[in-house]
Amino acid sequence: MITKATIDTVFETARVEEVIGDFVQLKRAGSNFKGLSPFSDERSPSFMVSPAKGIWKDFSSGKGGNSVAFLMEHEHFTYPEAIRYLARKYNIEIEETEQTNEEKANTDIRESMYLVSEFAKDYFHKTLLKTEEGKAIGLSYFKERGFTNETIEKFSLGYSPGTWDAFTKEALGKGYKLEFLESTGLTIPREDRPFDRFKSRVMFPIQSMSGRILGFGGRILTNDKKAAKYLNSPESEIYHKSKVLYGIFQAKQSIAKLNNCFLVEGYTDVIQFNQVGIENVVSSSGTALTPDQIRLINRLTKNITVLFDGDAAGLRASVRGIDLILEEGMNVKVCTFPDGEDPDSFAKKTSHDDLVAYLENNAKDFIQFKASLLMNEAKNDPIKKADLIRDMVVSISKIPDRIQREIYIQECSRIMDISEQVLVSTLAQLVQKDTAEVGKKQKQQYKALEIVKSENPADVEKVDVLYRLERKIIEMLLLYGDKTEEFEDVLLKSNGEGEIEHVIEKKEYKVFHRIYLSLQEDEVELANPLFRDIFNDLINYYLQNEGFSLEQYLMHLQPEFAQEVTDILMEDERVVLHNWEGQNIFPKYKKDTIGQNVSETILTLRWYLVGKIIEEIKSSITSTSDNTEPMTMIKDYLGLTSAFSKKLGRVMSRF
């Protein structure tokens, strides 16, 4: 178990914007940062990071928390995994205490699969470098490809021995369970004797954006026609081929920095580019490009350059991926290599500067690329040319931005020598059709998400009033609990003639103290269980610490409180997100009227609770009994509500 001292050091060192910046492209928005949600498909930023508060909030999905919570949500880390990841990132030494048997037994299935995969990566890498078979077969292959020792280390390349069960035997001997060897696909089950999936192959570990081992790609080195040249891990709980990109872990920082991503097809393309010094490159691992893979890149940059082999047989079919990229609102260029060359072979014999120059000079806009690719097929055939133009307009119709569509229509008109009006008319038909289909889908989604109205008015009242009031109390404790404000106290004093008068005195209180005393005075406990727990946690923190540090409090915030607390803290960031002031809308900030907010909230809560008492008394009145006492009580309580209204300066009515 990781020690508390280590956890404290991690929280104190980690910068939330740096941690999230490894996964999401963030842009400054005032004192905060904003970006596209990594948890939903969107084109307008709804993801906000607050460095000052050390938290993030995703307004599209409702998720939020600190840097550890982000890693747990985004990378599906356990809490200890998130701490370890941050410790590695910031070079913090981890101190640990011995785990109990019960703690070891509680390790979940996904965690076990990750541990097995990590062990496999280390085993294959060690086999490549330390065994005679690995060096003679695997290492010599990589050396022939021109890979240096540094490159082999960087990508943790490995080799799986030719013996049928060498890896499985080693893993079982180290205490790893067969069920997890099989569920990750590393071992293929057989009744008499399970065997290794990747026997006699050089190994390419496939990592997530955070560096976790998700699966493997293995290349056979023999001429066995019955065996697939490349073999990937099967789909599993942790590996989904359509949702991962090879090299994304090594490329993420370079992609964000250079604001461009090169997309290639194979593992060795990625590795060779890295070795030349171009790191912002990823591979779809030989599969057709998917929307999930594109969105993975979209978190880091809006710009993709697709690199094709010079003699790729299925080049036209591959162009389909361009439309998918355009649909995601991204900018796409295409670059092809000379005949007989691919990114791997071309990079191997080209210097860094020459390769960069080639990519810059030969990257074409997608519309130019499609035209040059398909014009040879059309030649002088009018029908084929019409099909080509229609194909290009279909691609343009995928672009969400209307201005960009307009510009590409003009470009297409110029290149293809066709009336712009005809292209605009064709585009309008396609866009209208797509819009109708999207609208139909949205209606179906809204119908599925319709709110079921409560038949009990009391339930609605509880959510609309009491929930709001209690949430506001938590909000004030979080934001202003440690601030000193002036409040009015009503005291009963004798005027010297034996009469009691109400005297208003102004006194200064800490906000948390005022709220706590007010609820204690009324013997009120928050009704919502979550708010009640957060309230008690906050009050205890205030009472046990001389000063309130929001950053320190958030570091050790209980996971069950994180969602609600983050929602409250980031509520004001909607102002920044939507740039209201830029539209001449000037919202009133809570900090401008703290004392008034506290007093009004407490008074409104009192009014609400008194109203509930009045309703209960009314329900006890019957026509067969003496109702003098309950009617007197109602009159007294109504007098209280009248006083509350006067104090608040407005007429109060039941919500």
Solvent accessible surface area in square Angstrom, and as a share of the most:
residue,aa,sasa,rsa
1,M,104,0.46
2,I,15,0.08
3,T,29,0.17
4,K,140,0.59
5,A,62,0.48
6,T,5,0.03
7,I,29,0.15
8,D,30,0.16
9,T,58,0.33
10,V,0,0.00
11,F,17,0.07
12,E,106,0.48
13,T,52,0.30
14,A,15,0.12
15,R,103,0.38
16,V,7,0.04
17,E,32,0.14
18,E,82,0.37
19,V,0,0.00
20,I,0,0.00
21,G,26,0.25
22,D,13,0.07
23,F,0,0.00
24,V,1,0.01
25,Q,40,0.18
26,L,35,0.17
27,K,128,0.54
28,R,153,0.56
29,A,13,0.10
30,G,61,0.59
31,S,82,0.53
32,N,8,0.04
33,F,34,0.14
34,K,56,0.24
35,G,6,0.06
36,L,27,0.13
37,S,7,0.05
38,P,11,0.07
39,F,48,0.20
40,S,47,0.31
41,D,87,0.45
42,E,30,0.14
43,R,130,0.47
44,S,80,0.52
45,P,57,0.36
46,S,17,0.11
47,F,0,0.00
48,M,0,0.00
49,V,0,0.00
50,S,2,0.01
51,P,21,0.13
52,A,89,0.69
53,K,42,0.18
54,G,22,0.22
55,I,1,0.01
56,W,0,0.00
57,K,9,0.04
58,D,0,0.00
59,F,31,0.13
60,S,56,0.36
61,S,48,0.31
62,G,30,0.29
63,K,63,0.27
64,G,7,0.07
65,G,2,0.02
66,N,26,0.13
67,S,7,0.04
68,V,4,0.02
69,A,18,0.14
70,F,0,0.00
71,L,0,0.00
72,M,66,0.29
73,E,64,0.28
74,H,23,0.10
75,E,16,0.07
76,H,111,0.49
77,F,12,0.05
78,T,41,0.24
79,Y,80,0.30
80,P,65,0.41
81,E,29,0.13
82,A,0,0.00
83,I,0,0.00
84,R,77,0.28
85,Y,16,0.06
86,L,0,0.00
87,A,1,0.01
88,R,158,0.58
89,K,63,0.27
90,Y,46,0.17
91,N,143,0.73
92,I,29,0.15
93,E,150,0.67
94,I,49,0.25
95,E,96,0.43
96,E,95,0.42
97,T,75,0.44
98,E,145,0.65
99,Q,80,0.35
100,T,75,0.43
101,N,126,0.65
102,E,126,0.56
103,E,50,0.22
104,K,104,0.44
105,A,85,0.66
106,N,105,0.54
107,T,53,0.31
108,D,68,0.35
109,I,110,0.56
110,R,61,0.22
111,E,26,0.12
112,S,16,0.10
113,M,3,0.01
114,Y,20,0.07
115,L,86,0.43
116,V,1,0.01
117,S,2,0.01
118,E,68,0.30
119,F,33,0.14
120,A,0,0.00
121,K,32,0.14
122,D,73,0.38
123,Y,35,0.13
124,F,5,0.02
125,H,30,0.14
126,K,133,0.56
127,T,8,0.05
128,L,0,0.00
129,L,50,0.25
130,K,141,0.60
131,T,55,0.32
132,E,136,0.61
133,E,63,0.28
134,G,0,0.00
135,K,81,0.34
136,A,71,0.55
137,I,74,0.38
138,G,0,0.00
139,L,30,0.15
140,S,42,0.27
141,Y,26,0.10
142,F,0,0.00
143,K,89,0.38
144,E,129,0.58
145,R,61,0.22
146,G,28,0.27
147,F,3,0.01
148,T,56,0.33
149,N,92,0.47
150,E,127,0.57
151,T,10,0.06
152,I,1,0.00
153,E,96,0.43
154,K,80,0.34
155,F,3,0.01
156,S,22,0.14
157,L,0,0.00
158,G,0,0.00
159,Y,3,0.01
160,S,0,0.00
161,P,13,0.08
162,G,28,0.27
163,T,76,0.44
164,W,139,0.49
165,D,9,0.05
166,A,24,0.18
167,F,1,0.01
168,T,3,0.02
169,K,132,0.56
170,E,68,0.31
171,A,0,0.00
172,L,76,0.38
173,G,69,0.67
174,K,130,0.55
175,G,61,0.58
176,Y,64,0.24
177,K,124,0.53
178,L,64,0.32
179,E,102,0.46
180,F,25,0.10
181,L,0,0.00
182,E,53,0.24
183,S,48,0.31
184,T,9,0.05
185,G,1,0.01
186,L,3,0.02
187,T,1,0.01
188,I,48,0.24
189,P,82,0.52
190,R,122,0.44
191,E,184,0.83
192,D,114,0.59
193,R,113,0.41
194,P,29,0.18
195,F,37,0.16
196,D,5,0.03
197,R,59,0.22
198,F,2,0.01
199,K,54,0.23
200,S,27,0.17
201,R,14,0.05
202,V,0,0.00
203,M,0,0.00
204,F,0,0.00
205,P,5,0.03
206,I,0,0.00
207,Q,26,0.12
208,S,15,0.09
209,M,7,0.03
210,S,5,0.03
211,G,16,0.15
212,R,23,0.08
213,I,4,0.02
214,L,17,0.09
215,G,4,0.03
216,F,2,0.01
217,G,0,0.00
218,G,0,0.00
219,R,43,0.16
220,I,21,0.11
221,L,50,0.25
222,T,83,0.48
223,N,150,0.77
224,D,70,0.36
225,K,201,0.85
226,K,199,0.84
227,A,33,0.25
228,A,55,0.43
229,K,115,0.49
230,Y,82,0.31
231,L,48,0.24
232,N,27,0.14
233,S,7,0.04
234,P,47,0.29
235,E,107,0.48
236,S,19,0.12
237,E,94,0.42
238,I,10,0.05
239,Y,2,0.01
240,H,75,0.33
241,K,59,0.25
242,S,49,0.31
243,K,108,0.46
244,V,15,0.08
245,L,0,0.00
246,Y,4,0.02
247,G,4,0.04
248,I,1,0.01
249,F,71,0.30
250,Q,30,0.13
251,A,0,0.00
252,K,11,0.05
253,Q,114,0.51
254,S,16,0.10
255,I,0,0.00
256,A,35,0.27
257,K,173,0.73
258,L,104,0.52
259,N,67,0.34
260,N,31,0.16
261,C,0,0.00
262,F,23,0.09
263,L,9,0.05
264,V,2,0.01
265,E,73,0.33
266,G,24,0.23
267,Y,9,0.03
268,T,11,0.07
269,D,11,0.06
270,V,0,0.00
271,I,0,0.00
272,Q,4,0.02
273,F,0,0.00
274,N,12,0.06
275,Q,58,0.26
276,V,30,0.17
277,G,42,0.41
278,I,11,0.06
279,E,69,0.31
280,N,4,0.02
281,V,0,0.00
282,V,0,0.00
283,S,0,0.00
284,S,8,0.05
285,S,17,0.11
286,G,64,0.62
287,T,40,0.23
288,A,76,0.59
289,L,22,0.11
290,T,29,0.17
291,P,52,0.33
292,D,50,0.26
293,Q,0,0.00
294,I,0,0.00
295,R,76,0.28
296,L,20,0.10
297,I,0,0.00
298,N,13,0.06
299,R,46,0.17
300,L,1,0.00
301,T,0,0.00
302,K,62,0.26
303,N,38,0.20
304,I,2,0.01
305,T,7,0.04
306,V,13,0.07
307,L,2,0.01
308,F,9,0.04
309,D,35,0.18
310,G,19,0.18
311,D,94,0.49
312,A,28,0.22
313,A,114,0.88
314,G,39,0.37
315,L,28,0.14
316,R,122,0.44
317,A,77,0.60
318,S,42,0.27
319,V,8,0.04
320,R,144,0.52
321,G,9,0.08
322,I,1,0.01
323,D,25,0.13
324,L,26,0.13
325,I,0,0.00
326,L,5,0.02
327,E,58,0.26
328,E,13,0.06
329,G,20,0.19
330,M,5,0.02
331,N,63,0.33
332,V,4,0.03
333,K,99,0.42
334,V,1,0.00
335,C,0,0.00
336,T,47,0.27
337,F,7,0.03
338,P,60,0.38
339,D,125,0.65
340,G,59,0.56
341,E,25,0.11
342,D,47,0.24
343,P,1,0.01
344,D,6,0.03
345,S,42,0.27
346,F,24,0.10
347,A,1,0.01
348,K,106,0.45
349,K,141,0.60
350,T,25,0.15
351,S,62,0.40
352,H,78,0.35
353,D,106,0.55
354,D,88,0.45
355,L,0,0.00
356,V,48,0.27
357,A,42,0.33
358,Y,44,0.17
359,L,8,0.04
360,E,129,0.58
361,N,122,0.63
362,N,56,0.29
363,A,27,0.21
364,K,89,0.38
365,D,35,0.18
366,F,0,0.00
367,I,0,0.00
368,Q,72,0.32
369,F,11,0.05
370,K,6,0.03
371,A,4,0.03
372,S,53,0.34
373,L,38,0.19
374,L,7,0.03
375,M,71,0.32
376,N,106,0.54
377,E,85,0.38
378,A,3,0.03
379,K,146,0.62
380,N,147,0.75
381,D,54,0.28
382,P,104,0.65
383,I,132,0.67
384,K,107,0.45
385,K,65,0.28
386,A,41,0.32
387,D,73,0.38
388,L,6,0.03
389,I,17,0.09
390,R,128,0.47
391,D,39,0.20
392,M,0,0.00
393,V,1,0.00
394,V,48,0.27
395,S,0,0.00
396,I,0,0.00
397,S,11,0.07
398,K,54,0.23
399,I,4,0.02
400,P,50,0.31
401,D,65,0.34
402,R,190,0.69
403,I,128,0.65
404,Q,64,0.28
405,R,33,0.12
406,E,84,0.38
407,I,98,0.50
408,Y,39,0.15
409,I,1,0.00
410,Q,86,0.38
411,E,43,0.19
412,C,0,0.00
413,S,17,0.11
414,R,159,0.58
415,I,52,0.26
416,M,3,0.02
417,D,128,0.66
418,I,51,0.26
419,S,58,0.38
420,E,65,0.29
421,Q,148,0.66
422,V,79,0.45
423,L,2,0.01
424,V,64,0.37
425,S,56,0.36
426,T,38,0.22
427,L,17,0.09
428,A,55,0.43
429,Q,123,0.55
430,L,44,0.22
431,V,36,0.20
432,Q,133,0.59
433,K,125,0.53
434,D,51,0.26
435,T,84,0.49
436,A,66,0.51
437,E,85,0.38
438,V,79,0.45
439,G,27,0.26
440,K,132,0.56
441,K,128,0.54
442,Q,81,0.36
443,K,152,0.64
444,Q,108,0.48
445,Q,106,0.47
446,Y,143,0.54
447,K,149,0.63
448,A,87,0.68
449,L,137,0.68
450,E,122,0.55
451,I,156,0.79
452,V,139,0.80
453,K,175,0.74
454,S,53,0.34
455,E,174,0.78
456,N,74,0.38
457,P,107,0.67
458,A,52,0.40
459,D,69,0.36
460,V,71,0.41
461,E,37,0.16
462,K,113,0.48
463,V,92,0.53
464,D,61,0.32
465,V,1,0.01
466,L,20,0.10
467,Y,78,0.30
468,R,132,0.48
469,L,17,0.09
470,E,4,0.02
471,R,42,0.15
472,K,65,0.28
473,I,0,0.00
474,I,0,0.00
475,E,9,0.04
476,M,5,0.02
477,L,0,0.00
478,L,3,0.02
479,L,43,0.21
480,Y,18,0.07
481,G,1,0.01
482,D,44,0.23
483,K,95,0.40
484,T,72,0.42
485,E,47,0.21
486,E,103,0.46
487,F,4,0.02
488,E,69,0.31
489,D,22,0.12
490,V,80,0.46
491,L,63,0.31
492,L,120,0.60
493,K,91,0.39
494,S,73,0.47
495,N,55,0.28
496,G,73,0.70
497,E,143,0.64
498,G,67,0.64
499,E,103,0.46
500,I,113,0.57
501,E,82,0.37
502,H,136,0.61
503,V,48,0.28
504,I,100,0.51
505,E,57,0.25
506,K,129,0.55
507,K,95,0.40
508,E,124,0.55
509,Y,36,0.14
510,K,78,0.33
511,V,0,0.00
512,F,22,0.09
513,H,73,0.33
514,R,45,0.17
515,I,0,0.00
516,Y,63,0.24
517,L,73,0.36
518,S,8,0.05
519,L,6,0.03
520,Q,105,0.47
521,E,132,0.59
522,D,53,0.27
523,E,161,0.72
524,V,33,0.19
525,E,126,0.57
526,L,4,0.02
527,A,47,0.37
528,N,39,0.20
529,P,85,0.53
530,L,61,0.30
531,F,1,0.01
532,R,66,0.24
533,D,70,0.36
534,I,0,0.00
535,F,20,0.08
536,N,69,0.35
537,D,37,0.19
538,L,0,0.00
539,I,7,0.04
540,N,74,0.38
541,Y,49,0.18
542,Y,11,0.04
543,L,105,0.52
544,Q,142,0.63
545,N,59,0.30
546,E,185,0.83
547,G,44,0.43
548,F,34,0.14
549,S,42,0.27
550,L,35,0.17
551,E,86,0.39
552,Q,73,0.32
553,Y,10,0.04
554,L,6,0.03
555,M,13,0.06
556,H,87,0.39
557,L,23,0.12
558,Q,74,0.33
559,P,102,0.64
560,E,107,0.48
561,F,9,0.04
562,A,17,0.13
563,Q,74,0.33
564,E,23,0.10
565,V,0,0.00
566,T,1,0.01
567,D,33,0.17
568,I,2,0.01
569,L,2,0.01
570,M,0,0.00
571,E,60,0.27
572,D,44,0.23
573,E,16,0.07
574,R,98,0.36
575,V,16,0.09
576,V,52,0.30
577,L,16,0.08
578,H,87,0.39
579,N,89,0.46
580,W,82,0.29
581,E,79,0.36
582,G,56,0.54
583,Q,106,0.47
584,N,122,0.62
585,I,92,0.47
586,F,146,0.61
587,P,36,0.22
588,K,157,0.66
589,Y,64,0.24
590,K,41,0.17
591,K,131,0.55
592,D,91,0.47
593,T,34,0.20
594,I,13,0.07
595,G,11,0.11
596,Q,104,0.46
597,N,30,0.15
598,V,1,0.00
599,S,40,0.26
600,E,51,0.23
601,T,4,0.02
602,I,8,0.04
603,L,20,0.10
604,T,9,0.05
605,L,4,0.02
606,R,56,0.20
607,W,9,0.03
608,Y,4,0.02
609,L,48,0.24
610,V,15,0.09
611,G,5,0.05
612,K,72,0.30
613,I,64,0.32
614,I,11,0.05
615,E,78,0.35
616,E,111,0.50
617,I,18,0.09
618,K,103,0.44
619,S,94,0.60
620,S,75,0.48
621,I,53,0.27
622,T,68,0.39
623,S,116,0.75
624,T,130,0.76
625,S,64,0.41
626,D,118,0.61
627,N,37,0.19
628,T,91,0.53
629,E,125,0.56
630,P,25,0.16
631,M,106,0.47
632,T,71,0.41
633,M,75,0.33
634,I,12,0.06
635,K,150,0.64
636,D,92,0.47
637,Y,54,0.20
638,L,95,0.47
639,G,42,0.41
640,L,79,0.39
641,T,19,0.11
642,S,69,0.45
643,A,53,0.41
644,F,22,0.09
645,S,21,0.14
646,K,175,0.74
647,K,94,0.40
648,L,19,0.09
649,G,67,0.64
650,R,112,0.41
651,V,139,0.80
652,M,26,0.12
653,S,80,0.52
654,R,90,0.33
655,F,126,0.53
